[in-house]
């Protein structure tokens, strides 16, 4: 059951009234969730003022109304706490820019509520680096790399909606590069600029692991530091018969990198496939909506990491279908944490016997 509360007219509404009278230009792009706003308005008796609508799934919709039209700051958050919309509406039409968060911690800033078209900005989770250009459905059609040098706001709106002040870092053009069955990457050697701040590839310190991923700087826990792009293929659980670089995107889809593209001289647009496994990892993976690669996985720290340290994650294979190397590593790990006398005995006690074929 939805719950709404009327909180009275806000000062921002009074300011908006004056701006409209002064003839301030307002973007006339339609609001796609206008019907939802109207449903919220009907939940309380007053025709003007601020109302908060809270839903059973934890989502929150804050809206202001004037003469039965949205008029003021509008905020929409989903049940996970993600910001789906934050902007200022004057008599039902967008004024200035609006914001939304995207999976993984990035932000979109646009002068229209569908976050598409030219002049749109994407910011990485650090809110310092991003892209400015033309977007479609939060994906980069074409744009340039930017850095945020500050934020500005319209003082007449009491600083309620801010806009990033940016400068262009280079003239290198970036475009969406979504993997398909026909083409893995159109720009395989164009490095991911945000990732390049945090990590680099080197020889892993784990015996027999090959290359690994290392921190270039001191990194705080909870930081997105890298990305794992790949072909989207049906989920596969027999890891001994598939690519060792395969990782789960969700319960139905895996990400996989073709074997011939695992070397850096052929592919370095993302480096997440170089991260090695540990049962005591300092990082984990999460979903990330990337402006170039679409919905992929990111690597996020779960501990503070010092510069020069190796980045590791737990591959979290199902023990019944995990490759032999993983089961052996697990048994050795159990010996260390439980004080078991022998890793072979640990595997037998767990009902796992890799010696009988």
C-alpha positions in Angstrom: 0.0 0.0 0.0 1.4 3.4 -0.9 1.7 6.1 1.7 1.6 9.8 0.9 2.1 12.9 3.0 1.3 16.6 2.2 4.0 18.9 3.5 2.9 22.3 2.2 4.3 24.7 -0.4 8.0 24.9 -0.7 10.1 28.1 -1.1 11.5 26.8 -4.4 8.0 26.9 -5.8 7.7 30.6 -5.0 11.0 31.2 -6.8 9.9 29.2 -9.8 6.7 31.3 -10.1 8.9 34.4 -10.3 11.2 32.8 -12.9 8.3 32.0 -15.2 7.0 35.5 -14.9 10.4 36.8 -15.9 10.1 34.7 -19.1 12.9 32.2 -18.3 13.2 29.6 -21.1 12.0 26.1 -20.1 12.8 22.8 -21.9 9.5 21.5 -23.2 10.6 17.8 -23.4 7.8 15.6 -22.1 8.0 13.9 -18.8 7.6 10.1 -19.3 6.3 9.5 -15.8 3.8 12.3 -15.8 0.9 9.9 -15.2 2.7 8.6 -12.1 3.0 12.1 -10.8 -0.7 12.6 -11.4 -1.5 9.5 -9.4 0.5 10.8 -6.5 -1.2 14.1 -6.6 -4.6 12.4 -6.3 -3.5 10.7 -3.1 -3.8 13.8 -1.1 -6.6 16.5 -0.9 -4.5 19.6 -1.4 -4.0 20.6 -5.0 -0.8 22.6 -4.3 2.3 21.8 -2.3 4.9 19.0 -1.7 4.0 15.4 -1.3 6.1 12.3 -0.6 4.8 8.9 -1.8 6.4 5.8 -0.2 5.9 2.4 -1.7 6.0 -1.2 -0.4 9.1 -1.9 -2.5 11.0 0.9 -0.7 10.8 3.3 -3.6 10.2 7.0 -2.8 8.7 9.7 -5.0 8.9 13.3 -3.9 7.0 15.8 -5.9 5.7 19.4 -5.8 2.5 20.7 -7.4 1.1 24.0 -8.5 -2.3 24.3 -10.1 -2.4 20.5 -10.4 0.9 20.4 -12.3 4.4 19.3 -11.2 6.1 22.5 -10.0 9.3 22.3 -8.0 12.0 19.8 -7.2 11.2 16.2 -8.2 13.1 13.2 -6.8 12.4 9.6 -7.6 14.4 6.8 -5.9 13.9 3.0 -6.4 13.7 0.4 -3.7 17.5 -0.1 -3.7 18.1 3.6 -3.0 19.3 4.4 -6.6 18.4 7.9 -7.8 16.2 7.5 -10.9 15.5 11.2 -11.3 16.4 14.5 -9.6 15.4 17.7 -11.3 13.4 20.9 -11.1 10.0 21.1 -12.9 8.2 24.4 -13.6 4.5 24.0 -14.4 5.1 20.5 -15.7 8.2 21.1 -17.8 11.9 20.5 -17.0 14.0 23.6 -15.9 17.8 23.3 -16.3 19.4 19.9 -16.0 18.4 16.7 -14.3 20.4 13.8 -12.7 20.1 10.1 -12.4 22.3 7.3 -11.1 23.1 4.2 -13.1 24.1 0.7 -11.9 27.6 0.7 -10.5 27.6 4.2 -9.2 27.9 6.4 -12.2 25.7 9.5 -13.0 23.9 10.9 -16.0 23.3 14.6 -16.3 21.0 15.9 -19.1 18.8 18.8 -20.2 16.1 16.3 -21.0 14.4 13.6 -18.8 15.2 10.7 -21.2 19.0 11.4 -20.8 19.6 11.2 -24.5 20.8 13.5 -27.3 23.8 15.9 -27.5 25.1 17.8 -24.5 24.6 14.9 -22.1 27.2 14.1 -19.5 28.2 10.8 -17.9 30.3 10.8 -14.7 32.2 7.8 -13.3 31.6 6.9 -9.7 34.3 9.3 -8.5 32.4 12.3 -10.1 35.7 13.6 -11.4 36.1 11.9 -14.7 33.5 11.3 -17.4 32.3 11.8 -21.0 30.4 14.6 -22.6 28.6 14.1 -25.9 25.7 12.5 -27.5 24.0 9.6 -25.7 21.1 7.2 -26.4 19.5 5.4 -23.5 22.6 6.1 -21.3 25.0 4.7 -23.9 27.6 6.9 -25.5 27.0 7.5 -29.2 30.0 9.8 -29.5 31.8 11.9 -27.0 35.0 13.2 -25.5 36.7 12.5 -22.2 36.2 15.2 -19.6 37.2 16.1 -16.0 35.1 17.9 -13.5 36.7 21.2 -12.3 33.8 22.3 -10.2 30.0 22.6 -9.9 27.7 25.6 -10.5 24.1 26.3 -9.8 21.5 28.9 -10.5 21.5 31.0 -7.3 17.8 31.9 -7.9 17.0 28.1 -7.4 18.9 28.2 -4.0 21.5 25.7 -5.3 19.0 22.9 -5.4 20.1 21.6 -8.8 23.9 21.7 -9.6 25.6 21.3 -13.0 29.2 20.1 -13.4 31.8 22.5 -14.8 34.1 20.5 -17.0 37.1 20.7 -19.2 38.0 18.4 -22.1 41.0 16.1 -21.5 41.8 15.1 -25.1 40.4 15.1 -28.6 40.2 11.3 -28.6 36.7 10.3 -29.6 34.9 7.6 -27.6 31.9 5.6 -28.8 29.7 2.8 -27.5 31.4 -0.6 -28.1 28.9 -3.3 -27.2 30.2 -6.8 -27.8 28.3 -9.0 -30.3 28.7 -12.6 -31.6 30.2 -11.2 -34.8 32.6 -8.6 -33.2 34.0 -8.5 -29.7 35.3 -4.9 -29.8 35.6 -2.2 -32.4 38.3 -0.4 -30.4 40.2 -3.3 -28.6 43.3 -1.2 -27.9 41.5 2.0 -26.6 42.2 1.8 -22.9 39.4 2.5 -20.3 40.5 5.9 -18.9 38.9 5.5 -15.4 40.3 2.0 -15.0 43.8 3.3 -16.0 43.9 5.5 -12.9 43.7 2.6 -10.5 45.2 -0.6 -11.9 47.8 -2.1 -14.3 48.7 -5.6 -15.4 51.8 -7.5 -14.1 53.0 -11.0 -13.3 50.9 -12.4 -10.6 52.5 -13.3 -7.2 50.3 -16.4 -7.1 52.3 -19.4 -8.3 51.2 -20.6 -11.7 48.6 -17.9 -12.2 50.3 -16.0 -15.0 49.4 -12.3 -15.2 47.5 -10.4 -12.5 46.1 -7.0 -11.7 47.9 -4.6 -9.5 47.0 -1.3 -7.7 48.8 1.8 -9.2 47.7 4.0 -6.2 46.5 3.6 -2.7 42.8 2.7 -3.0 40.0 3.0 -0.3 37.5 0.2 0.2 34.3 0.5 -1.7 36.0 1.9 -4.8 35.2 0.8 -8.4 38.6 0.1 -9.9 38.2 -1.9 -13.1 35.8 -3.5 -15.6 35.1 -6.9 -17.0 33.7 -6.8 -20.5 32.9 -9.8 -22.6 30.7 -11.7 -25.0 27.2 -12.3 -23.4 26.6 -16.0 -23.6 24.2 -18.4 -22.0 25.2 -19.3 -18.4 27.5 -22.4 -18.3 28.5 -24.2 -15.1 30.9 -26.8 -16.4 34.0 -24.7 -16.0 36.5 -27.4 -17.1 35.0 -27.3 -20.6 34.8 -23.6 -21.1 37.1 -20.5 -21.2 39.0 -19.9 -17.9 38.0 -16.2 -18.4 34.3 -16.7 -18.2 32.5 -14.9 -15.4 28.8 -14.7 -14.4 26.9 -11.6 -15.3 23.7 -12.9 -13.8 21.9 -16.2 -13.3 21.2 -16.5 -17.0 24.1 -14.8 -18.7 27.9 -15.2 -18.6 30.6 -12.9 -19.9 33.4 -14.5 -21.8 36.5 -13.3 -23.6 37.8 -15.1 -26.7 41.1 -16.8 -26.0 43.0 -15.0 -28.8 42.0 -11.6 -27.2 43.3 -12.3 -23.7 46.8 -10.8 -24.5 47.2 -7.1 -24.0 48.6 -6.6 -27.4 45.3 -7.6 -28.9 42.8 -6.3 -26.3 43.2 -3.8 -23.4 39.9 -1.9 -23.5 39.2 -3.4 -20.1 41.5 -5.3 -17.7 39.1 -7.1 -15.4 39.8 -10.5 -17.0 43.4 -10.3 -15.6 42.3 -10.3 -11.9 43.3 -13.5 -10.1 41.5 -15.7 -7.6 41.9 -15.7 -3.8 39.8 -17.2 -1.0 40.9 -14.1 1.0 40.2 -11.4 -1.7 40.5 -7.7 -1.4 37.9 -7.0 -4.1 34.6 -8.3 -5.5 32.5 -7.9 -8.6 29.3 -6.1 -9.2 27.0 -5.0 -12.0 28.0 -1.8 -13.9 26.2 0.0 -16.7 29.1 1.3 -18.7 28.6 4.1 -21.3 30.8 2.3 -23.8 30.2 -1.4 -23.1 26.7 -1.5 -21.7 25.8 -3.8 -18.8 29.0 -5.6 -17.7 30.8 -6.4 -14.4 33.0 -4.1 -12.4 35.7 -4.8 -9.8 35.1 -3.0 -6.5 37.4 -3.1 -3.5 36.2 -4.6 -0.2 39.4 -3.6 1.7 41.8 -0.8 1.6 44.5 -1.6 -1.0 48.0 -0.2 -1.0 49.8 0.8 -4.2 51.7 -2.2 -5.7 49.4 -4.8 -4.1 47.8 -7.4 -6.2 44.0 -7.2 -6.7 42.2 -10.4 -6.2 38.6 -11.7 -6.1 36.9 -14.9 -5.1 35.8 -16.7 -8.3 33.0 -18.4 -6.2 32.7 -21.5 -8.3 30.2 -24.1 -7.4 32.3 -26.9 -5.9 30.4 -29.6 -7.7 31.3 -28.2 -11.1 34.5 -26.2 -10.3 37.7 -26.9 -12.2 40.3 -29.1 -10.5 42.7 -26.3 -9.7 40.0 -24.4 -7.9 39.0 -27.4 -5.7 42.7 -28.0 -4.9 43.1 -24.4 -3.9 40.0 -24.6 -1.8 41.3 -27.6 0.1 44.6 -25.9 0.8 42.8 -22.9 2.0 40.7 -25.0 4.3 43.8 -26.6 5.8 45.1 -23.1 6.6 41.9 -21.7 8.2 40.9 -24.9 10.0 44.2 -26.4 10.8 43.5 -29.6 8.9 46.5 -31.9 8.6 46.4 -32.5 4.8 44.6 -30.9 1.9 43.8 -34.3 0.3 42.1 -35.4 3.5 40.1 -32.1 3.6 38.8 -32.8 0.1 37.8 -36.4 1.1 36.0 -35.2 4.2 34.0 -32.8 2.0 33.0 -35.7 -0.3 35.2 -34.5 -3.2 37.6 -37.0 -4.8 39.5 -35.8 -7.9 41.8 -38.8 -7.9 39.1 -41.2 -9.1 38.4 -40.7 -12.8 
